């Protein structure tokens, strides 16, 4: 793939959380793995294996730094292309409110490109949903490794799943819409929909509109909503959502008052009590096992 040229992203796997923070993750390229030696090897060749382990760790750190640098370069190149599309008027920019007016008054179609985890929480009434990245449900070792890494690196807090490029995105859009259709593209924060705009423009779609800031920037009155949650809340999850510590929930809490805050304060207390109970239980179990061994 040439500097995030999305038409060749059939093997692309990315992290949604990194997208929301403004950076791509797991771009095509060689993923470096560090092979660790077993205990028996360490027992008989301690000096050699210690040096080998240290060498592998150093190499892995160096590879990681190179990989991060490549990501930054690719993302900078993509941003330059996207800025050019907007600056040259190839993709028109709309605020969420302007998008709502365009849908109501001129029958333009809103194309929702978010993954299913966000779409099922809230969606714009009458919109068409075709995700450009979808939740990766494969169970092969590589995917499982990425899922564990994503979870340990903050997924437990943000609730953002590991996603991969939907190789059928372009064909599904082409099946539903002709090349001269007016399409308003939206995602949760605006990055993935801008990438989709580039992909569709290169495929021949010329009447493209991008919702700047995504659905996170939409107020309830801007767009007709369906689904169990406000549009702003569709991109949050994990422990941060459960505790009410996301920016969206804080804003809602300021409007709703003390009743709203008390609910999340009670949840925080419950988490502390549960953690304390687990800690005490682990201590008791450790003592019990120790007593059994002593007898």
N, C-alpha and C positions, 0 to 999 in steps of 0.2 A: 504494500500500500504506500503510495507516494504522498507523504506529508498529510495524512488524514484525508486522502481522496476517497470519500465514502463509497463510491460505486464498487470498490474492490475490497469491501470489508466483510466478506462472507465468513471469515474466521475470527472476526473481531469479538473480543470479550472485554467488557468494561465494568467498572464499579460505579453504580448510580450515585453513591455518596460523593465520589470524587467529581462526577459530573456536576453535581449541585454546588460543589465548592469551586467549580471553574477549572477542573483539570481532568484529562482522560487518564484511565488506568488500564494496565494490561493490553497495551497496543500490540499489534502483530510484531513478531520478532522472536528472537531466541530467549526463552525463559531459562535462566540459569538455576541449576539445582546443586545443592551441596550434599555430597555423600558422606555420611558419618559411619565410622567403623563400629563394629559390635564390641561387646564387653570382652570376649575372648581375645580379640585382636589387641585391645588395649592392655590386657593383662600380660601378654607375652612380649609386646613391642611398645612399651609406654613412651619412650623418648621419641621414637620415629612417629608414632601416631599422634602424639601431642603436637609435634611440629606440623604434621600433615593437617591436623584439625585446625591449628592456628592459620596455616596457609589457606585452607578452604574458607575459613571465616573471613580472612582479609580479602580473598578473591570475591567472595559473595558480597561483601560490603562495597567493593570497587565496582562490581557488576551492577549492584543496586543504584549506586550513584550515577553510573553511565546511563542506566535505564531511566532514572528520573530526569536526567538532563535531556535525553531523547524525547521524553514526554513533553517537557517544557518547550523544546524546539518545535515539535509537531503541533502543540496547542497554539503556539505563537503564529505558526504558519496558517493554521486553520482560522484563527481570529482575523488575520490579515485578509484572507479570502472572504470571510463573512462580512467584514467591514466594507470591503469593496463592493459586494453585492448590494448592500444597503446604500452606500454612497452613490453608486451609479443608478440607483432606482430600480434595479432588477428584482429586489424584494422590498415591498412597502412595509413601513412600520406602523403598527396600531397599538394604542393602549388597550387594556381590557375593556374599558368603557366604549371606546370607538369600535372595537370588535363586536360588542353587543349591539350597537346601533347598526353596524353593517349587516349582521345576521338578521336583524328584525326588519330593516328597511329595504335591503337589496338582495335578500335571499342568498347571500354568500354562505358557503359551507365551512364550518369549523372542523378541521381535521385534528383530532386529539392523538398525539403520538406518544403518550405516556405508557409505561408498563402497566400491567393489569393490577398490581398492588395499589397503585395510585388511582387508576380509573374506577375501580370498584367502590372506592370511598365517596367519590363525587365526580360528576361529569356535567358538561353543558348540555342543556336540553336540545335535542335535535342534532347533536354533533355526530360525526363519524369517527370511530375509534380504530386506528391501525397503528400499533406500536412500532417505533423504529428500533427500540431495544426492549427485550422481554426478559422476564425472570428466567434464569437458567435453571432448569429442573433436571438436568442430566446428573447421573450418579457415577460417572467415571472418576478415577482417582484425581485427575487434574482439576475437574470441576469441584470435587469435594475439598481439595486442598485450597482452592481459591475461596470457597465459601467459608472455610474455617479461618483463613487469613482475614477475610473481610469482617467476619464476626469479631475476631480478636482485636482488630484494628479500629473498632468503633461501631460495628454493626449492632452489637448488643445495646448500645446507647441510642443510636439514631433509628434502628429498625430498617435501614436501607438494605435491600437484598442485592445479591450478585446478579447482574443482568448480562445478556449477550445480544449482539446485533441480530435483528430479525431479517434474515436473508430474503424473505418474501415481501418485505415492506414495499419496495418499488412495484413489483408485479401486482400486489393487492391494490395499490393506489391506481395503477393503470387499468385494472379491471373495473373499478368503480367510477373513475372520473376521466373525461377526455382531456387532451392537452390544453384546451382553451378554457378550462373551468377556473372559476375564481375560488381559490382555496386559502383559508385563514388557518395557519398552523400554530398550534399551542402545545406546550408541555407544562410542567409544574413551575420551573424557574426560568425557562427561555433558552437554555443552551441546546438541548436536544432538538427542539423545534427549529432552531436556526440551522443546525446540521442537516435536518430533513429538508429545509428550504434549498440548501445547496444541492443536495442529491436530486431533488425534483427539478430544479432549474436546469441542471446538467442533462436531465432526461427529456427536456423539452417543454416543461411547464413554465409559462411566462407570467401568469397572473397570480402571483404569490404574495401573501400578506403574513407578517410575523407579529405575534403578540409579545410585545416587549415586556420583560419581567415575568412572563408566564402567568399561570393562574394564581401563583402566590401574590401577585400584585393586584388581583381582582377583588373588589368589594362585592358584597352580596347583591347590591342593586345593579351591578354592571352587566351580569350575565344570568340568564335563566338557568337555575341549577336543578339537578336531580341527584339523588343519592343520599346516604345517611349523614354526611358531614359537610361542613362548609368547604368551598373549593380551596381555601387557604390551608385547611387541615389535611388535605389529601396526601401531602408529601412528608408528613411527620410519622413517627412510629417509635418502637422500642421503649426502653425505660424512660427516655426523656419525655415521651408523650404520656406515659403512665403517670409520671410525677408532675406533669404540667409545666415542664421547664423549657419548652420551646418558645421562640419569640412570638409565634402566632398565638399560643395559649396565654402568654403574659399580656398581650394586647387585649385578648378577649376577657381575661380576668379583670383588667382595669375597667372594662366597660360593665361587666356583670356584677362586680362588687364582691363582698366578703363571702357570700354563699358559694360562689364559684371557687374561691381560693381555699375555703375550708375543705372542700372535697379532696383537693390535691394535697392539702396539708395532712389530712387523714391517711391518704395513700402513702405519703412519705413516712409517717409514723409506723404504718403497717410494714413497710419495707425494712425499717430499722429493727422492729420487733422480730420479723422473720429471720433477718440476718443474725440477730442475737441468739435466737432459738437454735439456729443451725450451728452456730459456734459452740454453744453450750452442749448441744447434742453430740457434736464431734469430739469435744473434750471427754464427755462421759463414755462414748464408744471407745476412745483411746485408752481410758483407764480400765474399762472392762476387758479389752483385748490384752492389756498388760497383765491384769490379774490372772487371766486364763493361762498366759505363758508362764507366769511365776509358779502356778500350781502344776 
